[in-house]
Amino acid sequence: MANLSRADAAGKVMVALDKPDAAAALALAEQLRGAGCWMKVGMELFYAAGPSVVRELKSRGFRVFLDLKMHDIPNTVRGGARSITRLGVDMFNVHGAGGLDMMSAAAVGVKEAVDSGDAEHAPIVIAVTQLTSTSQSVLNEQIGIPGQVEDAVVRYAKLAREAGLQGVVASPLEVAAIKNACGTGFITVTPGIRPRGADTGDQSRITTPRDAVTGGTDYLVIGRPITAASDPAEALDTILKEMTEA
Ligand SMILES: O=C(O)c1cc(=O)[nH]c(=O)n1[C@@H]1O[C@H](COP(=O)(O)O)[C@@H](O)[C@H]1O
């Protein structure tokens, strides 16, 4: 694999804007503007600041991944997908645990919003598999799913593909198995990224930015290693350097 350019590396990074309000999130986004990375809006920010913070990020030129992990009955997810598509995000996720009909309903909701002319483009829709905080023992002993984490992840990935979704969220450790099962074009979005020596926190299935790139992931979701750094722009810069040297 040829080395990534800095611009290509930045285009693979999704910064998790896990902040309590729009002001804090936009101030952080502003520090990172120009690098060319995506912004991920998750529950903490969206539940506090709502759609307007997404519109603001879009108006500042960012690509936005809206991470609300929808998990509900198919009809509700279909309506949620219509609303999110109208909002104009570039990517959003649903939870694979909702099953085939629920994931298919998300794809239908996107199509309805686009076909009705209420949305300019169709976002990429992906499914969460097993959260990167879930360890092998948590999967087997707490959640009660037997077998290897990787097998559980691949099972969700195949279901997501069957439902017409474009990819999954998983750990970078599972990328090869997912691509093997679902094809190289099936998108992998991988949190659980920790530069060497960084605090693991609540993450369990992790790798470094370098190993994530070498492992062939499409997108690296990175939060605290950037957002909790004393200089987030410098932390992002160091990560991008590591990615280009992978
Ligand atoms: O869907 C996600 O983005 C997600 C799925 C998953 O399995 N694990 C996971 O960490 N995430 C998100 O990715 C981000 C990781 O943040 P850090 O652990 O701070 O790097 C958080 O915003 C999580 O909500």
The ligand as an SDF file (V2000), in Angstrom:
LIG
                    3D

 24 25  0  0  0  0  0  0  0  0999 V2000
  -20.4220    4.8220   16.7200 O   0  0  0  0  0  0  0  0  0  0  0  0
  -19.3830    5.2860   17.1960 C   0  0  0  0  0  0  0  0  0  0  0  0
  -18.8720    6.3020   16.7290 O   0  0  0  0  0  0  0  0  0  0  0  0
  -18.6840    4.5110   18.2360 C   0  0  0  0  0  0  0  0  0  0  0  0
  -18.8840    3.1380   18.1990 C   0  0  0  0  0  0  0  0  0  0  0  0
  -18.0810    2.2920   18.9950 C   0  0  0  0  0  0  0  0  0  0  0  0
  -18.1800    1.0580   18.9260 O   0  0  0  0  0  0  0  0  0  0  0  0
  -17.1700    2.8690   19.8170 N   0  0  0  0  0  0  0  0  0  0  0  0
  -16.9910    4.2150   19.9250 C   0  0  0  0  0  0  0  0  0  0  0  0
  -16.1160    4.6450   20.6830 O   0  0  0  0  0  0  0  0  0  0  0  0
  -17.7800    5.0590   19.1700 N   0  0  0  0  0  0  0  0  0  0  0  0
  -17.6450    6.5270   19.3170 C   0  0  0  0  0  0  0  0  0  0  0  0
  -16.3250    6.9150   18.9450 O   0  0  0  0  0  0  0  0  0  0  0  0
  -15.8190    7.9350   19.8010 C   0  0  0  0  0  0  0  0  0  0  0  0
  -14.5230    7.4630   20.4250 C   0  0  0  0  0  0  0  0  0  0  0  0
  -14.0280    8.4590   21.2440 O   0  0  0  0  0  0  0  0  0  0  0  0
  -12.6560    8.3150   22.0460 P   0  0  0  0  0  0  0  0  0  0  0  0
  -12.7010    7.0180   22.8140 O   0  0  0  0  0  0  0  0  0  0  0  0
  -12.6420    9.5130   22.9310 O   0  0  0  0  0  0  0  0  0  0  0  0
  -11.5470    8.3070   21.0140 O   0  0  0  0  0  0  0  0  0  0  0  0
  -16.9160    8.2470   20.8140 C   0  0  0  0  0  0  0  0  0  0  0  0
  -17.6020    9.4030   20.3650 O   0  0  0  0  0  0  0  0  0  0  0  0
  -17.8410    7.0490   20.7500 C   0  0  0  0  0  0  0  0  0  0  0  0
  -19.1930    7.4140   20.9760 O   0  0  0  0  0  0  0  0  0  0  0  0
  1  2  2  0
  2  3  1  0
  2  4  1  0
  4  5  2  0
  4 11  1  0
  5  6  1  0
  6  7  2  0
  6  8  1  0
  8  9  1  0
  9 10  2  0
  9 11  1  0
 11 12  1  0
 12 13  1  0
 12 23  1  0
 13 14  1  0
 14 15  1  0
 14 21  1  0
 15 16  1  0
 16 17  1  0
 17 18  2  0
 17 19  1  0
 17 20  1  0
 21 22  1  0
 21 23  1  0
 23 24  1  0
M  END
$$$$
